Amino acid sequence: MSGTGSSGIMVRNSSMPSGQITFTQELARKATHMGSLVIPVGYYLLSLERTGMLAIMVPVTLLMILIDIARLRHWRLYQSFVGKIISPMVRSHEHSGDFVGATYILLSVCLTIAFYDKPVAIAALSFIAVGDSFAAVIGRKFGRHRFGRKSLEGSLGCLLGTLLVALIVPDLSLYVCVFGAFVATIVEALSSNIDDNISVPILTGLAMTLLIRISGSF
């Protein structure tokens, strides 16, 4: 959700009504993004500890990085098979040299799981999966009131999505989850130089962790 950055980690604005990809392609992209909910849900339902979850996610992330490198270097394996699935959802700045959102979300999954307690990690990863998707679709479809590269409508969509997540996240107090939902929305709206798939879960997880430490309980 932002535009293109200068180098390194680049930025995206999911609520920006640009012509990078069509609205239908945006829907497909965000359906895939919502699919990343399987990660925090699996983390919880399979009763995995941090090391066990990282043992699964680190190889998956490395594989996605390899696929992205193959895409950027135009390797034949990507062009003949994987590219037919991924290419229609790739934005222009990603064609120009940036990693795709899936790579960033997998990197943030590994970092969030490594840095934060399990309930906080589950909440933070769910916020970006749902909030980012709501912001993208609502912002592209209804965004009228713009600030920078974002729209008020997209940000309200993000807040709606994160609040819905806050109501069902397990093992965290509701006030911690609602606080995290607002932090996630603010970080998403203000992300400009760092991909929000990285910034939202990392900073939201940090904010919730600090609140838990201050309040003394989950």
C-alpha positions as CSV (number, residue, x, y, z in Angstrom):
1,M,0.0,0.0,0.0
2,S,2.0,3.0,-1.0
3,G,3.8,3.7,-4.4
4,T,7.3,2.9,-5.5
5,G,10.3,3.5,-3.4
6,S,13.8,4.4,-4.5
7,S,15.6,1.1,-3.9
8,G,15.7,-1.9,-1.6
9,I,12.4,-2.4,0.1
10,M,9.9,-0.6,-2.0
11,V,6.4,0.6,-1.3
12,R,2.9,-0.1,-2.5
13,N,-0.4,1.7,-2.0
14,S,-3.2,-0.9,-2.1
15,S,-5.8,1.8,-1.9
16,M,-4.4,3.8,-4.8
17,P,-6.5,3.6,-7.9
18,S,-3.6,3.3,-10.2
19,G,-3.6,1.5,-13.5
20,Q,-0.9,-0.9,-12.4
21,I,-3.3,-3.8,-12.3
22,T,-7.1,-4.0,-13.0
23,F,-9.6,-4.1,-10.1
24,T,-10.3,-7.8,-11.0
25,Q,-6.6,-8.6,-10.7
26,E,-6.5,-6.6,-7.4
27,L,-9.3,-8.9,-6.1
28,A,-7.3,-12.0,-7.1
29,R,-4.2,-10.6,-5.5
30,K,-6.0,-9.8,-2.3
31,A,-7.7,-13.2,-2.2
32,T,-4.3,-14.7,-2.2
33,H,-3.3,-12.2,0.5
34,M,-6.2,-13.3,2.6
35,G,-5.1,-16.8,2.1
36,S,-2.1,-16.0,4.2
37,L,-4.5,-16.3,7.2
38,V,-3.7,-20.0,7.0
39,I,-0.4,-19.2,8.7
40,P,-1.5,-17.6,12.0
41,V,-4.5,-19.9,12.1
42,G,-2.3,-22.9,11.6
43,Y,0.1,-21.6,14.2
44,Y,-2.7,-21.6,16.7
45,L,-4.7,-24.7,15.7
46,L,-1.6,-27.0,15.3
47,S,-0.4,-25.9,18.8
48,L,3.1,-25.3,17.4
49,E,5.8,-23.7,19.4
50,R,8.0,-20.9,17.9
51,T,10.8,-23.2,16.8
52,G,8.4,-25.6,15.1
53,M,6.6,-22.9,13.2
54,L,9.9,-21.3,12.1
55,A,11.1,-24.7,11.0
56,I,8.2,-24.7,8.5
57,M,8.1,-21.0,7.5
58,V,11.8,-20.4,7.0
59,P,12.1,-23.0,4.1
60,V,8.9,-21.7,2.6
61,T,10.2,-18.1,2.7
62,L,13.5,-19.1,1.2
63,L,11.6,-20.9,-1.6
64,M,9.5,-17.8,-2.3
65,I,12.7,-15.7,-2.4
66,L,14.1,-18.1,-4.9
67,I,11.0,-17.9,-7.0
68,D,11.1,-14.1,-6.9
69,I,14.8,-14.1,-7.9
70,A,13.9,-16.4,-10.8
71,R,11.1,-13.9,-11.9
72,L,13.4,-10.9,-11.7
73,R,16.2,-12.7,-13.6
74,H,13.8,-14.2,-16.1
75,W,14.9,-17.8,-15.5
76,R,13.2,-20.3,-17.8
77,L,11.6,-22.3,-15.0
78,Y,9.7,-19.2,-13.8
79,Q,8.7,-18.1,-17.3
80,S,7.4,-21.5,-18.4
81,F,5.4,-22.5,-15.3
82,V,5.3,-20.3,-12.1
83,G,5.1,-17.0,-14.1
84,K,1.8,-18.0,-15.7
85,I,0.2,-18.1,-12.2
86,I,1.9,-15.1,-10.6
87,S,2.5,-12.6,-13.5
88,P,-1.1,-11.4,-13.9
89,M,-1.1,-10.1,-10.2
90,V,2.4,-8.5,-10.3
91,R,2.4,-4.7,-10.1
92,S,4.5,-2.4,-12.3
93,H,7.1,-1.6,-9.6
94,E,7.5,-5.3,-8.9
95,H,8.2,-5.9,-12.6
96,S,10.8,-3.1,-12.3
97,G,12.8,-4.9,-9.7
98,D,11.0,-5.2,-6.4
99,F,10.0,-8.4,-4.6
100,V,6.3,-9.3,-4.7
101,G,4.0,-8.8,-1.7
102,A,4.0,-12.6,-1.0
103,T,7.8,-12.5,-0.4
104,Y,7.5,-9.6,2.0
105,I,4.6,-11.2,3.9
106,L,6.6,-14.4,4.3
107,L,9.6,-12.5,5.5
108,S,7.4,-10.6,8.0
109,V,5.9,-13.9,9.2
110,C,9.4,-15.2,10.1
111,L,10.4,-12.0,11.8
112,T,7.1,-11.6,13.7
113,I,7.1,-15.2,15.0
114,A,10.8,-14.9,16.0
115,F,10.3,-11.6,17.8
116,Y,7.0,-11.8,19.6
117,D,5.0,-14.1,21.9
118,K,2.6,-16.5,20.1
119,P,-0.7,-14.6,20.8
120,V,0.8,-11.3,19.7
121,A,2.3,-12.8,16.5
122,I,-1.0,-14.4,15.6
123,A,-2.8,-11.1,16.0
124,A,-0.3,-9.1,14.1
125,L,-0.1,-11.4,11.2
126,S,-3.9,-11.6,11.0
127,F,-4.2,-7.8,11.0
128,I,-2.0,-7.5,7.9
129,A,-3.7,-10.3,6.1
130,V,-7.2,-9.0,6.7
131,G,-6.7,-5.2,7.1
132,D,-4.5,-4.8,4.0
133,S,-6.9,-6.7,1.9
134,F,-9.9,-4.6,3.1
135,A,-7.9,-1.4,2.5
136,A,-6.9,-2.4,-1.0
137,V,-10.3,-3.5,-2.2
138,I,-12.3,-0.7,-0.5
139,G,-9.7,1.9,-1.4
140,R,-9.6,0.9,-5.1
141,K,-13.3,0.8,-5.4
142,F,-14.5,3.7,-3.2
143,G,-11.4,5.8,-2.5
144,R,-12.3,9.5,-3.0
145,H,-10.7,11.4,-0.1
146,R,-7.0,11.2,-0.6
147,F,-4.0,11.9,1.6
148,G,-0.7,11.3,-0.1
149,R,-1.0,8.0,-1.9
150,K,-3.7,6.7,0.4
151,S,-7.4,7.2,0.8
152,L,-9.6,7.7,3.9
153,E,-12.0,5.1,2.6
154,G,-9.1,2.6,2.3
155,S,-7.9,3.3,5.8
156,L,-11.4,2.9,7.2
157,G,-11.6,-0.4,5.4
158,C,-8.4,-1.4,7.0
159,L,-9.7,-0.5,10.4
160,L,-12.9,-2.4,9.8
161,G,-10.9,-5.5,8.9
162,T,-8.6,-5.3,11.9
163,L,-11.4,-4.7,14.3
164,L,-13.1,-7.8,13.0
165,V,-9.9,-9.7,13.7
166,A,-9.6,-8.2,17.1
167,L,-13.0,-9.7,18.1
168,I,-11.8,-13.3,17.5
169,V,-8.1,-13.4,18.2
170,P,-7.5,-16.0,20.9
171,D,-5.4,-15.6,24.1
172,L,-5.3,-11.8,24.1
173,S,-7.4,-9.3,26.0
174,L,-9.9,-7.4,23.9
175,Y,-8.4,-4.1,24.7
176,V,-4.9,-5.2,23.6
177,C,-6.4,-6.5,20.3
178,V,-8.4,-3.3,19.7
179,F,-5.3,-1.2,20.4
180,G,-3.4,-3.4,18.0
181,A,-6.1,-2.9,15.3
182,F,-5.8,0.9,15.6
183,V,-2.0,0.7,15.5
184,A,-2.1,-1.5,12.4
185,T,-4.4,0.9,10.6
186,I,-2.3,3.9,11.4
187,V,0.9,2.1,10.4
188,E,-0.7,1.0,7.1
189,A,-1.8,4.5,6.4
190,L,1.6,6.1,7.1
191,S,3.8,3.4,5.5
192,S,5.7,5.1,2.7
193,N,9.3,3.9,2.5
194,I,8.8,0.4,3.8
195,D,6.5,-2.3,2.4
196,D,3.5,-2.4,4.7
197,N,3.6,-6.2,4.8
198,I,6.8,-5.7,6.8
199,S,5.9,-2.6,8.8
200,V,2.4,-3.4,9.9
201,P,3.0,-6.8,11.7
202,I,6.4,-5.7,13.1
203,L,5.3,-2.4,14.5
204,T,1.9,-3.6,15.6
205,G,3.5,-6.6,17.4
206,L,5.9,-4.2,19.1
207,A,3.1,-1.9,20.2
208,M,1.0,-4.7,21.6
209,T,4.0,-6.2,23.4
210,L,4.7,-2.8,25.0
211,L,1.1,-2.5,26.1
212,I,1.1,-6.0,27.6
213,R,4.4,-5.2,29.5
214,I,3.0,-2.0,30.8
215,S,-0.4,-3.4,31.8
216,G,1.1,-6.6,33.2
217,S,-1.1,-9.1,31.5
218,F,-2.3,-10.4,28.1
